[in-house]
Amino acid sequence: MRTRLAPTPSGYLHLGNAVNFVLTQQLAQRLGAELWLRIDDLDQARLRPEYLEDIDQTIQWLFPESTEQWTTRTVRQSERLGHYQEALAGMRAANLVFACTCSRRQVREAQAAANMPADVNTYPGTCRNLGLSLDAPDTVWRSIHGDIVVRQRNGSPSYQLASVVDDILLGMTHIMRGEDLLGSTEVQRVLAKAYAPLNSFLEIEVTHHPLITDAEGGKLSKSDGAASLRALRANGLTRHEVFAKADALKLRH
């Protein structure tokens, strides 16, 4: 059995990330499962060396007794592009994608006009039946099932596709996620059901945990430097306090 941590090095980690790390590690211990580290670094524009270092330091701080395992169980998505391109080519060959030229603003406007929720996972279908060329520049690829973006305008795979492909190829059996990713889990299940090589993702057991929130009850953000985990550690936060916060959460399958 296997599970994984999957941090994105787009900012300094916050307390919620640390709690997810703890819950995932505890899951691995209960199952006797391998615990892997997957660095979700497809967004190279936001990647900074200090963010990668922050991930490493956080893991060493939380789990000082088991840091050696990360040297053999660490993968970076930026080094796995061939796997994602293979999936994209397969979906194209199976006629499971269509081209979309809508900007985010156009999608929001179409959503409003159709009284649809302004949600990143909701698409009004503007380009679905236009037969646009998949090879045209500045074009997104969407799955015909669920209208899910699988390839971005720059040709890079989407987060949703890359995450599913990795969880399958790395042999994941269990995933621990925050409740803010409930929507992503459902989107990924739709994607996996639509394309046969991804079907085994449906067999992975996914557990969602409540989020750690700020003083106003809002979701923590990596852009809030004052609330970063490194700042909290500097102000005296201990790893035992993080474990206590994790133990207080009720999990949801």
N, C-alpha and C positions, 0 to 999 in steps of 0.2 A: 504494500500500500504506500501511496505517496501523497504528499500535500506540498504547498509552496507559499512563500511570501512573494509578492509581486509589486514592489514599490516603484514609483515613477520618479526619476531624478529631475523634477521640474521645479523644485523648491526644497527648503529645509523641512524635514519631517515634523509633524505635530503630535500631540499626545494621542490623538485618535489612531494614528499610524502605529505607535508603540503598543497600544492596547490590542490592535489587530495582530501584531507580531506575537504578542504573548498568547493570545487565544489560539493562534495557528500552531505555535509550539506546543501548547498543552494538548491540542487535538492530536498532533503527531505522537506525543508521549502516550496518550490513551490508546491509540491504535497500534502502537509499535511501528509507525510509518516513517519512511524517509522524509526529511524536510529539505526542500530545495529553495534556492533563492533565484528568482527570475527578475532581472532588471528590465523594466518596461521603458526602454530608451529610444523608441522609434522617433519621438519628437526631438530631433537633434538640435533644433533652434533654441530650445529651452534648457538643454543639457548644460550643466556646469560641473567641473571637477569637484568643487566643494560640496555639491549635492550628493555625488557618488560617495565621497568621503564621509558625509553625514550618515548615509545608510550603513556603511561599514562600522562607524563608531557606535551607532545606535545598537546594532546587533551585538557588538562586543560588550557594550554596557549592560544590555538586558540579559545576555546569555554568556557570561564569561567562561562557563565551563564547557561550552560546545562550539567555540568559534572555528575550530579546525575543520569542521565538516564543510564550511562554505567554500573552501578551496576546490573541492571536487564536485560540489553540487550547485554551482552557480552558472547561469546562462544569461546572455544579453540578447535582447530581441534584435538589436542592430546587427548582430552577427548571424541572424537566422533568416535573412530576407528571402533566400532561395526557397525555403519551405512555404512562405506566404505567397510568393509568386507562382509556385506550383499549384497551390489551391485556387488562386485567381484564374490561372489558365484552365484548370479543370472546370470551374464554374462557367467560364465563358464557353468552353467546348460543349457543355451540357445545356447551353442557352438559358442559364439561370440568372443572368444579370442584364441590366439595361443601363444606358447612358443617361446622365442627368447633368444639365448645365446650370441648374438653379444655384444662386448664391444663398448664403444664410439669410440675408435680408429678404430675398424673394420668397424663400420658404416661410419666413415669419409672416410676411404680408399675405401669402396664400392661405396660411393657417387661419389668420384673423378673418379673411374674407369668407372662409368656409366654417367659421365658428368652431375651429378645432383648437385643442390645447396647444399652447406654445411650448412644445416639448421637442427635444432634440431627436427623440425616437419616433416622432409623428411626422409623416410626409403626406402632403396633399395630393400627390400623384401627378403633378404637372407634366413631367417628362415621360411618364411610364409607357405611354402608347405612341410616342412620337417617332420611334425608330431611329434615334440619333446614333451616330457612329461611335463605337466604343474606342476608336483610335483617334478621335478628335482631341486637340489640346484643351487643357483646362476643363476636363470632364471627369465627373465622379461616376463610379460604378455602383449601382444599387442592386441588391438581390430582388428578384421578382417576387419572392416570398417575404412579405413584411417591409419591403422597400428599404432594407437595411444597407447603409453605406458599407461597402467592402473594399473599395479602393478610393483613395483620396485624389484630389486634382493633380498633385505632383507625381502620381503613380505609385505612391507608397500604400501599403495595406492599411486598412483601418484598424483601430484598437480592437474592435469586436472580433474581426476575423483573426488577427494575429493571436489574440488571447485564446480563442478556441483551438486553433491549430497547435499552439504550444501545449495546452493542457492535454491534448490527445497524444502528441508525439513524445512528450515527457512522461507519459503514463500516469497522470494524476488520477487519483481515485476519490479524493476529498478536497473541498475548497472552503475556506473560511473567509467571508466577506462582510463588509458593513452593509447596513440596510439601505444606504444610499445607492448600492449597486443591485438592488432588486430588479430594477428596470433592465440593467445590462444583462443580468442572468437570463431574464425572459427573452431578450433580443437574441442572445447567443444560443438559446435553446431553439428558437425559430430558425436561425441560420443553420444549426447543426442538423435539424430535422429535414431541411430542404436539400442538403447536398450529402449524398451517401457517405463519402469518405470522412465526413465530420459527425456521423451518427453516434459514434461511441461517446461523444461529449455528454449525451443524454444519460449515460450511465453513471456519471460523476455525481457524488452526493455533495450538494452545496448547502452550507449553513450560513445564515445571515445574523449578524449581531447588531444590537442597538449602537447608535453613534455616541461618542463623547462630544458634548456641546460646549459652547462658550457661555459666559455669564448671562447672556440674553437668550440662551436656548438655541442659538444658531449653529450651523455646521462649521467646524473648524476649517481653516484655509491655510495652505502653504504660503500664501502671500502675506499673511500676518506674521511678520518677523518677531514681534514681541511675544507671541504665543507659541513660537517654535519650540520643539523639544530641547534643542541645544540651549535655548535661553532659559527654559525651565530647569534644566539640569544645572546650569550655572547659578541659578537662584536656590538650589538646594533640593530639587526633586530627586527622590531616590527610586531605584528600580523596584523596590518593594511596594512603593505607593502605586506604581503602574500595575503591578500584579494584583493589588487589592482592587483597583478600579475594574480590571478585567474580570475578576472573580465575582463582582457585583452585577455583571450584566447577564440578562436572560437571552438565551440563544433561540433562533427561529429557523426552522428548516424550510 
